[in-house]
Amino acid sequence: MTTDTILVIGANGQIGSVLTEALRNHFGEDRVIPSDIRQPEHHIGHFELLDVLDPDRLGALVDKYRITQIYHLAAVLSAKGEQAPLPTWDINMKGLLNVLEVSREKKIAKVFYPSSIAVFGPSTPRVNTPQSTVMQPSTVYGISKVAGELWSQYYNLRYGLDIRSVRYPGIIGYQSMPGGGTTDYAVDIYHKAVLGQAFECFLREDTRLPMLYMDDAIRGTLALIDAPSEKITIRTSYNLSGMSFTPAEISLEIKKHVPGFQVSYKPDFRQAIADSWTQSIDDTVARRDWGWNPRFDLALMTEDMLRHLGEQYQVAGF
Ligand code: SER
């Protein structure tokens, strides 16, 4: 039985909500304290309101529950960030610095902080992007994640904080909806397909991006957290790869199951963000250090997504 007690910040979000459930299964129901800036619609067990820009409240929660691990998932993502660059910087950076400082002061044993493929930019090698490479992103979200990776590494080197991170690609899952990202279309498209609706894609049909199924993302995150500290050779953030596809390719895969599915394309400002990112990721170092090994490809993910969403919407035939 673990003695760890875990605070999840941003627990209502696309990844936070699923990770909270997984952590409860992994560490025990009572050992996980979800928190977010808003009350969730429904919750069982603990929940705490927390604005990550309030370090006193963060510190008080750590004391109240004797927190030993923090998962900091609260952030404004790529597309939403471009609508309000300076507030996004404040939330993403001050939020992280509050988590780092409270973790240092209160001797938190482990911190998880996700980075993103948004750290890459137009000058990064686009295919099989290496672990260590040029990072000159063009979004405020990307800039905040590059800075965040370096601050994480700084706290590890300077104070010995055991902080771990992965660069998530676009995450696709049936359990929750994404918000404010450029890869969000790849979740929405499945909902439209199951509901029998046409889908209008905000990216061009040939826009190839790295993606990862939620189940793999969660499994990988837990594996990274469980790995012995001496195995962790990267304290900025690990490249993580699952699959890469274009809107045309995911549409074709869905049409194998939903033959009449209609997809049209109307690229908007998110096209430029997607074009600035890379297409596929080299995750050799994560595989070597802590055994990363994704299970889902586009075909398997599509079957699983459609089956679960068919159940959720009570639509027969999936
Ligand atoms: N899914 C994120 C986004 O699109 C990438 O980290 O912003």
Residues whose N, C-alpha, C, O or C-beta is under 5 A from the ligand:
A	BS01	LIG	L77 S78 A79 S116 I117 A118 Y168 P169 G170 I171 G180 G181 T182 T183
